[in-house]
Structure formats: C-alpha cells, structure tokens
Amino acid sequence: MRPNILREKLNAGKPTVSTHIHTVWPSIVEALGHTGIYDYVEFVAEYGPFDLHDLDNLCRAAELYNMGSMIKIDQSFMPYLTQRGIGAGFGSVLFTDVRNIEEVRECIKAARPDHPDYGGRYGVATRRNSYMGYGGTPEYVQNIADTVLVFMIEKKGALDNLEEILEEPGVEMVQWGGSDFSMNIGHPAEADHPEVVAAKKKTFTTAIRMGVPPRAEIGSADQVKEYLDMGVRHFSVGTDLIILFNFWRREGEQILKALEGR
C-alpha cells in the first residue's frame, strides 16, 4: 500500500503546506508536483462539478509526485462521498458543516473500517485503494484506518461544542471556516466582527491547547506570521480559481490603463 503523506507528517510532528483546487484537470496537480513544495493538494469537491473518474485521476496525478491528497466534501452526501473519496485514493477527508459531536461521530464512522478495532462502516470494495484486489486484507484495513480526518469549525454549534469535538480521538485536525461562521451568526462577510474574531481565536488556541493540529487557510505567504505566532504549523495557501481571477483582473486593468489615450 502507498504511504499516506499527511499521516506520516502528522505522526512525525512536521509542518505541512497544501493548496486548493477546483479544477479536475490532472495536469494542474502535476504542475503543483513539479514545484516540489506541496505536501498534499486539496480538491474542494464541495464547490465544483466532478465525476467519480475525476477523483481517481486526481489521486493518480498526486501519487506521481509523491504528494498526498485531501477531498473536501458536502455534508448532504457525506457517507457516499467519504467512501468514494477514500476508495479513489484520497489520504484525508475534510468534513464540512458539523455542529455537534453526534454529527462528528457519524463522519468518523463513515470513514473508518468496518472492523471491530475501528467500529466504522467502510467495508470491502474493489476501488483504487484495494490495488486491483478485492480488498479486505489487513493492509486494506490499515489503508482505510490511516485516512486523516479533518473537520471544519464553521458553525456556531461546532464552536459551542468545540472542546467536546476536540476530545474525540477521530478528530485529527481542524480548519477554521470564517465565511460560514459569519453567515451562520447573521453577519455574512463580516470577518472583522468581534464575535467572528473571538471565535477564530478560540478555535486556534483551544485546538493547540488540546493537542489537535489546526490548519490555517491563507491567501498569501504574508499571512503566515499571524498563525505561526499562535503555534500553527499547517497551512493551505491559495485556490486555483481565485489565483486566476486576481491575475486576470490585475493584468487586464493595467493593460486597459496603458491603452488609455492611445
């Protein structure tokens, strides 16, 4: 079985760097691999269109460069997409919209092996992670069990139940979701609202205190220091669609200015 890059980094206490993609074109993953910088790539399946073939191909591309992979999934199709993502080869799953420990545990059950030692619901299935076999071997069970389970803290309910959620052994990393949180409390897009700022600080400081690694989503390297000063060691920088939009707008505006008066 192939090693789980993110799992190995977490076990070794090493920092990680990742980025987000909406696109299902494997060449984008290959371009990331060519940089030699990123530990894993996150496919934000919650936001864009894809099919099951795309999941397999994205994982194949990441494996070519010894990169890990994460899939961010919709809550509404959680059990199905969790197991299809793991079966495609994703080494970690980012769960969205959880509000309480019961919802967290449902996510964990969907992702863990159907085995007495794990108490999950992922059984034997012939998918990429079985490597052309039917599955069900001890190695197959371990491959599923090694999947890193990450949870968005982006609803007021999750914040209110934060310590209980962080105490759950299956919660292995958390990600603050300020946009969802601000909307959930009735202040959409108000990142500087005092309640949003306080919730963000609570998420990071509590996770670090309780020994659950938090990951920071950042738009550029300029934002790293804020989180490093808090003790954060895991980062995901940029999103393909936003990177392209910002480039096209910035460069296009400069060209239009150059053309004025010509």
Long-range contacts (C-beta under 8 A, 24 or more apart in sequence): 1-129, 1-131, 1-139, 1-140, 1-142, 1-143, 2-63, 2-89, 4-68, 4-91, 4-92, 4-143, 4-146, 4-147, 4-148, 5-39, 5-40, 5-66, 5-67, 5-68, 5-91, 6-39, 6-40, 6-68, 6-70, 6-91, 6-92, 6-148, 7-91, 7-92, 7-146, 7-147, 7-148, 9-39, 10-148, 10-172, 10-173, 10-213, 14-233, 15-233, 15-234, 15-235, 16-40, 16-215, 16-233, 16-234, 16-235, 17-235, 17-236, 17-237, 18-42, 18-70, 18-215, 18-235, 18-236, 18-237, 19-236, 19-237, 19-238, 19-239, 19-240, 20-44, 20-217, 20-236, 20-238, 20-239, 20-240, 21-239, 21-240, 22-47, 22-48, 22-239, 22-240, 22-241, 23-48, 23-240, 23-241, 24-48, 24-49, 24-50, 24-54, 24-57, 24-58, 26-57, 26-58, 26-60, 26-61, 27-61, 28-240, 29-58, 29-61, 29-62, 29-65, 29-67, 30-61, 30-64, 30-65, 32-65, 32-67, 33-61, 33-62, 33-64, 33-65, 33-66, 33-67, 34-65, 36-65, 38-67, 39-67, 39-68, 40-67, 40-68, 40-69, 40-70, 40-91, 40-92, 41-67, 41-68, 41-69, 41-70, 42-69, 42-70, 42-71, 42-72, 42-94, 42-236, 43-69, 43-70, 43-71, 43-72, 43-90, 44-72, 44-239, 45-71, 45-72, 45-73, 45-74, 45-81, 45-85, 46-72, 46-73, 46-74, 46-96, 47-72, 52-84, 52-88, 55-84, 55-85, 55-88, 55-89, 55-90, 56-88, 56-89, 56-128, 58-88, 59-88, 59-89, 59-90, 59-128, 60-89, 62-89, 63-89, 68-92, 70-94, 70-148, 70-150, 72-96, 78-106, 78-107, 78-110, 79-106, 79-110, 79-121, 82-107, 82-110, 82-111, 83-110, 83-111, 83-122, 83-125, 84-127, 86-111, 86-122, 86-129, 86-144, 86-147, 87-125, 87-127, 87-128, 87-129, 87-130, 88-127, 88-128, 88-129, 89-128, 89-129, 90-147, 91-146, 91-147, 91-148, 92-147, 92-148, 92-149, 92-150, 92-173, 93-147, 93-148, 93-149, 93-150, 94-150, 94-151, 94-152, 94-175, 95-149, 95-150, 95-151, 95-152, 96-152, 96-154, 96-177, 96-180, 97-152, 97-154, 97-155, 97-180, 98-151, 98-152, 98-155, 98-157, 98-158, 98-165, 99-155, 99-156, 99-157, 99-158, 99-161, 100-157, 100-158, 100-161, 100-165, 101-161, 101-164, 101-165, 101-168, 104-151, 104-165, 104-168, 104-170, 104-171, 105-168, 105-170, 107-149, 107-151, 107-170, 108-149, 108-168, 108-170, 108-171, 111-144, 111-147, 111-149, 111-170, 112-144, 112-145, 112-170, 113-141, 113-144, 113-145, 115-141, 115-145, 118-145, 120-144, 148-172, 148-173, 149-173, 150-174, 150-175, 150-215, 151-175, 152-176, 152-177, 152-180, 153-177, 153-181, 153-203, 154-178, 154-179, 154-180, 154-181, 154-184, 155-180, 155-181, 155-184, 156-181, 156-184, 156-185, 159-199, 159-202, 159-203, 162-202, 162-203, 162-206, 163-206, 163-210, 166-206, 166-207, 166-210, 166-212, 167-210, 171-212, 172-212, 172-213, 173-212, 173-213, 173-214, 173-215, 173-234, 174-203, 174-207, 174-212, 174-213, 174-214, 174-215, 175-214, 175-215, 175-217, 176-200, 176-203, 176-204, 176-214, 176-216, 176-217, 204-230, 204-231, 204-232, 205-230, 208-232
